[in-house]
Structure formats: C-alpha cells, structure tokens
Amino acid sequence: MFEDVRRRRAVRRVKPGDGRALKRFRWWQLPFRALFYLRLPNDDGGRSVYAVDVRHAKSDDNGRVSAQLYLDGRQHAESKLPAAFPVPGGVVEVRRSEFGLKRCHYVTDDGTEYQLVPDRDSAEGRRAHFDRKHPAVSRAVGFLSAVVLLAGLFLVLTQLAEQLTRPEEIARQVGGTFTAPVDLPAWGNTVVGLITVTASTERALRLRYSRLLDGAAG
C-alpha cells in the first residue's frame, strides 16, 4: 500500500513535455547524465521508444533533480525525482541516490518489473557492456564492491560505538568504554570514505542500492 501511495504522489508531479528533441549522449557527459530506453507496442502495431534522461548536475533551488521522458525522440513529460511516468501498460519509475540512479524500471499494471536498457555510450551502458563481455570479472567486481561497503559500515559502526561510550556516565551504564578494533587516522578515514563512495558508484551503474550499505556510504 505504501508503494501505491508513493507512486500516485509521484504521478501527480508529472508535467507535460515541450516536444524538444532528445540529444544524443556525448562522452563528456559520462559523470553527469543517465539515459535509458524502453520499447513498448503502440496502437499502430509497431513499437514506440521511450527514453528517460536524467542530468545529475542540473537541479532546482532546492537541490532536486528532474527526469525527462521522451517518446520517439521528443520530450513527452518531465518530473522532479522520484518520478513515476505513466506509459502504456504501467509506469516508469525513476529514483536517484547520492551516487547515481538507484531505480529506472518499467512496472506493469500487474506488478511485474523490467529494468530499462541504458544507452550504450553512457556510464551505465558501458558497465552493462562490460558485464556481457566479461561476466565472471563483472561478478567479482560487484562482489568486491559489496565487501568494501560492508567493511566501511563495520568501521563506521565501531568508531561510532567508541565515541558514544566514551563519556563516563554512559560507560558506567554499559559496563565500560567500547574500543574500536581498528583505529584509523584522519587521512585513513578519508581514504576509506573515497573507496566506499567508489564502490557505491559502481553499484549505482548497475542500479543496485541498499539503504544500509550505500546509504551509510553517502
């Protein structure tokens, strides 16, 4: 029920597009743009091409990023994120994290979900191409990203526990001060932070997101 309410609220944010043409993906847009496609049957017996275009670096005064929905190369609708664009047979849901997109899926009326196909030249498309060409290495990279985030979460939690139990009043209540098993200097924490951000960014290229792991990294 919560998902249905959130989806209806997102649908109400959708505004009509102005018909502008979809611009092709350029290599210098790799860090700043996501572009995904969805092909659906139309009333003429053919197939219409929907495209979701998100410019991560463009935001309004409140810091909110928008998604643009194109139909056969023309802007059909736009919405602030998170977005839910009505399309034939369902909706296209688009959500963003601090590291990229965490969701860009076609959800049918019966609840079936399909991830949209990334543009080949985009960062997400290049990651998907790497996965097809080198599936074993790709799985290893994905596993390593998860391990890095788990290790980062462990360091954060243990250091936080040490800080919280340092005051004498709290230490008496919990039976002593907790000592973190790994004590990193400031520069070490900075390096760990950069590595975890890299791991979450890699996961975002595959539209993988965990509130616990990636949320902690952000």
Residue pairs with C-beta under 8 A, 6 or more apart in sequence:
6 82
7 84
7 91
7 93
7 107
8 84
10 79
10 82
10 83
10 84
10 93
11 84
11 85
11 86
11 91
13 79
13 80
13 83
14 77
14 78
14 79
14 83
14 84
14 85
14 86
15 77
15 78
15 79
16 76
16 77
17 68
17 69
17 70
17 74
17 75
17 76
17 77
17 78
18 75
19 74
19 75
20 74
20 75
21 73
21 74
21 75
22 51
22 53
22 70
22 73
22 74
22 75
25 33
25 35
25 119
25 121
25 122
26 121
27 121
29 122
30 122
30 123
30 126
31 56
31 123
32 55
32 56
32 57
33 53
33 54
33 55
33 56
33 122
34 52
34 53
34 54
34 56
34 100
34 101
34 104
34 118
34 122
34 123
34 124
35 51
35 52
35 53
35 54
35 118
35 119
35 122
35 125
36 51
36 52
36 104
36 116
36 117
36 118
36 119
36 124
37 49
37 50
37 51
37 52
37 116
37 117
37 118
37 119
38 49
38 50
38 51
38 52
38 87
38 92
38 106
38 114
38 116
38 117
39 47
39 48
39 49
39 50
40 47
40 48
40 50
40 87
40 88
40 89
40 106
41 47
41 48
41 88
42 48
42 88
48 71
48 72
48 88
49 71
49 72
49 73
50 69
50 70
50 71
50 76
50 85
50 87
50 92
51 69
51 70
51 73
52 67
52 68
52 69
52 70
52 85
52 92
52 94
52 104
52 116
53 67
53 68
53 69
53 70
54 65
54 66
54 67
54 68
54 81
54 94
54 96
54 101
55 65
55 66
56 65
56 96
56 100
58 65
58 66
59 65
60 66
60 80
64 80
64 81
65 80
65 81
65 96
66 78
66 79
66 80
66 81
66 83
67 78
67 79
67 80
67 81
67 83
67 85
67 94
68 75
68 77
68 78
69 75
69 76
69 77
69 78
69 79
69 83
69 85
69 87
69 92
70 76
77 85
79 85
79 94
81 94
81 95
81 96
82 93
82 94
82 95
82 96
82 103
83 92
83 93
83 94
83 95
84 91
84 92
84 93
84 94
85 91
85 92
85 94
87 106
89 108
89 109
90 106
90 107
90 108
90 109
91 106
91 107
92 104
92 105
92 106
92 107
92 116
93 103
93 104
93 105
93 107
94 101
94 103
94 104
95 101
95 102
95 103
95 104
96 102
97 200
97 204
97 209
97 214
97 218
98 200
98 214
98 218
99 197
99 200
99 201
99 203
99 204
99 214
99 217
99 218
100 123
100 124
100 201
100 204
100 205
101 124
101 204
101 207
102 204
102 207
102 208
102 209
102 214
103 207
103 209
104 115
104 116
104 207
105 113
105 114
105 115
105 116
106 113
106 114
106 115
106 116
107 113
108 114
115 207
117 128
118 124
118 125
118 127
118 128
119 125
120 126
120 129
123 205
124 205
124 206
124 207
127 202
127 205
127 206
128 206
130 137
130 138
131 138
131 206
141 202
142 202
142 203
142 206
142 208
144 199
145 199
145 200
145 202
145 203
146 199
146 203
146 213
148 195
148 196
148 198
148 199
149 196
149 199
149 200
149 203
149 210
149 213
149 214
149 216
149 217
150 213
152 192
152 193
152 195
152 196
152 199
152 216
152 217
153 212
153 213
153 216
155 180
155 182
155 184
155 189
155 192
156 216
158 178
158 180
158 181
158 182
159 180
159 184
161 178
161 180
162 177
162 178
162 179
162 180
164 170
164 178
165 171
165 174
165 176
165 177
165 178
166 177
171 177
184 192
193 217
196 216
196 217
197 217
197 218
199 217
200 213
200 214
200 217
200 218
203 209
203 214
204 214
208 214
